[in-house]
Amino acid sequence: MPGVLANEPPQAVCKVLSISRRTLRYRIRKNVFPQPLRVGPDGRLLRWHPADLADYLKRTRGHVGAAAALRDLPNASAQPPAPGVAQ
């Protein structure tokens, strides 16, 4: 996905996963969830690349669940690739 910036805020990620911000922070700290990219002059703004979220969802929910969850993200512009499709 060249040209796609990290654009998923924590609130959107929490809503899609049906978890709290505290649970999200816990999963990040335990390396269960992908590390966020820190954006902005002071690095306080957290964002995730849609591909990282798609990979996480595929690992935890499978391809069908990942596609359904990604449709709920406000900034998701691309669906996860189908199994066996080369990029």
C-alpha positions as a LaTeX table, in Angstrom:
\begin{tabular}{lrrr}
\hline
Residue & $x$ (\AA) & $y$ (\AA) & $z$ (\AA) \\
\hline
Met1 & 0.00 & 0.00 & 0.00 \\
Pro2 & 2.40 & 2.69 & $-1.06$ \\
Gly3 & 1.31 & 6.19 & $-0.21$ \\
Val4 & $-1.06$ & 5.14 & 2.59 \\
Leu5 & $-0.17$ & 6.80 & 5.85 \\
Ala6 & $-0.78$ & 5.42 & 9.28 \\
Asn7 & $-4.26$ & 6.75 & 9.81 \\
Glu8 & $-6.20$ & 4.68 & 12.32 \\
Pro9 & $-6.61$ & 6.43 & 15.69 \\
Pro10 & $-6.90$ & 4.45 & 18.95 \\
Gln11 & $-10.60$ & 5.26 & 19.30 \\
Ala12 & $-11.40$ & 3.63 & 15.95 \\
Val13 & $-9.26$ & 0.59 & 16.73 \\
Cys14 & $-10.94$ & 0.14 & 20.12 \\
Lys15 & $-14.39$ & 0.45 & 18.59 \\
Val16 & $-13.68$ & $-2.19$ & 15.91 \\
Leu17 & $-12.16$ & $-4.60$ & 18.45 \\
Ser18 & $-14.82$ & $-3.83$ & 21.09 \\
Ile19 & $-12.18$ & $-3.19$ & 23.74 \\
Ser20 & $-11.28$ & $-0.28$ & 26.00 \\
Arg21 & $-8.26$ & 1.99 & 25.56 \\
Arg22 & $-6.78$ & 0.40 & 28.67 \\
Thr23 & $-7.08$ & $-3.09$ & 27.14 \\
Leu24 & $-5.50$ & $-1.79$ & 23.93 \\
Arg25 & $-2.55$ & $-0.37$ & 25.90 \\
Tyr26 & $-2.18$ & $-3.67$ & 27.76 \\
Arg27 & $-2.13$ & $-5.68$ & 24.51 \\
Ile28 & 0.46 & $-3.31$ & 23.02 \\
Arg29 & 2.65 & $-3.57$ & 26.12 \\
Lys30 & 2.45 & $-7.40$ & 26.03 \\
Asn31 & 3.24 & $-7.41$ & 22.26 \\
Val32 & $-0.09$ & $-9.04$ & 21.45 \\
Phe33 & $-1.15$ & $-6.06$ & 19.32 \\
Pro34 & 1.08 & $-4.25$ & 16.78 \\
Gln35 & 3.09 & $-1.33$ & 18.10 \\
Pro36 & 1.66 & 2.05 & 17.07 \\
Leu37 & 3.51 & 4.60 & 15.02 \\
Arg38 & 4.09 & 7.78 & 16.97 \\
Val39 & 3.25 & 10.86 & 14.92 \\
Gly40 & 3.60 & 14.56 & 15.53 \\
Pro41 & 6.31 & 16.80 & 16.88 \\
Asp42 & 6.23 & 15.25 & 20.37 \\
Gly43 & 5.27 & 11.70 & 19.32 \\
Arg44 & 2.10 & 11.65 & 21.41 \\
Leu45 & $-0.26$ & 10.97 & 18.52 \\
Leu46 & $-0.69$ & 7.22 & 18.00 \\
Arg47 & $-1.69$ & 5.72 & 14.66 \\
Trp48 & $-1.67$ & 2.28 & 13.08 \\
His49 & $-1.15$ & 1.39 & 9.46 \\
Pro50 & $-4.23$ & $-0.35$ & 8.02 \\
Ala51 & $-2.04$ & $-3.27$ & 6.84 \\
Asp52 & $-0.85$ & $-3.88$ & 10.42 \\
Leu53 & $-4.45$ & $-3.95$ & 11.60 \\
Ala54 & $-5.43$ & $-6.30$ & 8.77 \\
Asp55 & $-2.60$ & $-8.69$ & 9.69 \\
Tyr56 & $-3.63$ & $-8.67$ & 13.35 \\
Leu57 & $-7.27$ & $-9.29$ & 12.49 \\
Lys58 & $-6.36$ & $-12.13$ & 10.13 \\
Arg59 & $-4.34$ & $-13.78$ & 12.90 \\
Thr60 & $-7.12$ & $-13.44$ & 15.45 \\
Arg61 & $-10.32$ & $-13.67$ & 13.39 \\
Gly62 & $-9.39$ & $-15.22$ & 10.07 \\
His63 & $-9.82$ & $-13.66$ & 6.63 \\
Val64 & $-13.62$ & $-13.35$ & 6.73 \\
Gly65 & $-13.64$ & $-11.77$ & 10.18 \\
Ala66 & $-10.83$ & $-9.42$ & 9.20 \\
Ala67 & $-12.71$ & $-8.20$ & 6.13 \\
Ala68 & $-15.84$ & $-7.59$ & 8.19 \\
Ala69 & $-13.95$ & $-5.72$ & 10.92 \\
Leu70 & $-11.98$ & $-3.59$ & 8.47 \\
Arg71 & $-15.20$ & $-2.36$ & 6.88 \\
Asp72 & $-15.98$ & $-0.74$ & 10.25 \\
Leu73 & $-12.78$ & 1.32 & 10.28 \\
Pro74 & $-13.47$ & 4.89 & 9.16 \\
Asn75 & $-10.18$ & 5.33 & 7.26 \\
Ala76 & $-9.73$ & 1.86 & 5.80 \\
Ser77 & $-9.34$ & 2.31 & 2.08 \\
Ala78 & $-8.33$ & $-1.20$ & 1.13 \\
Gln79 & $-9.62$ & $-4.63$ & 2.01 \\
Pro80 & $-7.21$ & $-7.35$ & 3.09 \\
Pro81 & $-5.95$ & $-9.47$ & 0.23 \\
Ala82 & $-7.73$ & $-12.73$ & $-0.44$ \\
Pro83 & $-5.88$ & $-15.89$ & 0.53 \\
Gly84 & $-3.45$ & $-16.99$ & $-2.15$ \\
Val85 & $-3.45$ & $-13.65$ & $-4.00$ \\
Ala86 & 0.03 & $-12.28$ & $-4.63$ \\
Gln87 & 0.67 & $-8.59$ & $-4.15$ \\
\hline
\end{tabular}
